[in-house]
């Protein structure tokens, strides 16, 4: 389990950084004095991107646990 843990650290750190970025982005957008429809649009897009990032992280962890440590091995 230790060797898989070391290889999952980077994807988890990158995911946390991206989620933090989009959280700050959402907070800034909500504080701006722009129409609500634009705020809602940015909010929805940011949520979709965040969900996609989390899904990619889960898929990457499954690949690492399955023994495929290099994405280029598929090609």
N, C-alpha and C positions, 0 to 999 in steps of 0.2 A: 504494500500500500504506500510505502514511503516514496518509491520512485514515481508513482503516479501523482502524488501530492506535489512533488517538486515541479512537475511539468504542468500542473494546473494553476500554479501561482500566477504566472504572467497573464493568462486569459482572464482570470478573476480580477486582477488588479486593473487591467485595461477596462473591463466592464464596469467596475466601481467608478473609475475616473470618468467614463462616458456618461454614466447615470448621474453622477454629481454635476457634470457639465450641463446636461439637459435639465436637471432640477433648478440650477441657478438660472438658466436660460428662461425657463417657464416663470420663475419668480420675477425676473426683470420684465418680461412681456406683460405679465399681469399688472405690474405697477405703472406701465406706460399709459399715457393718455391717448389711447387709440380706440376706434370703435370696437364694441364687444364681439362682433362677428369675426374680426381679424384676430382678436385674442383667442377666441374659441378655435379658430382654424389652426393657429400656431400651437395651441395646447393639444389638439387632437393629433397633429403631425408629430409633435414631440413624444406623445404617449405611444404612438405606433412605432416610432424609431426605438424607443426604450424597450418595448416588448420584443421587437425584432432582435435587439442586441442581447437580451436575456435568452432568447431562443437559440441564438448562435452560440452563446456560451454553453448552454446545456448540450448542444450537439457536439461541440468541441470536447467537452469533458467525456462524453460517451466515446468519442473517437480515441481519446487518450487511454481510457480504461480498456478499450477494445484492442489496444496494441498498435494502433496506427498513430504514430507520433508526428509524422510528417505529412502535411496535406499534399505535397508534390508526389507522394507515392501512388496516387490515383492515376497519374498521367504518364 
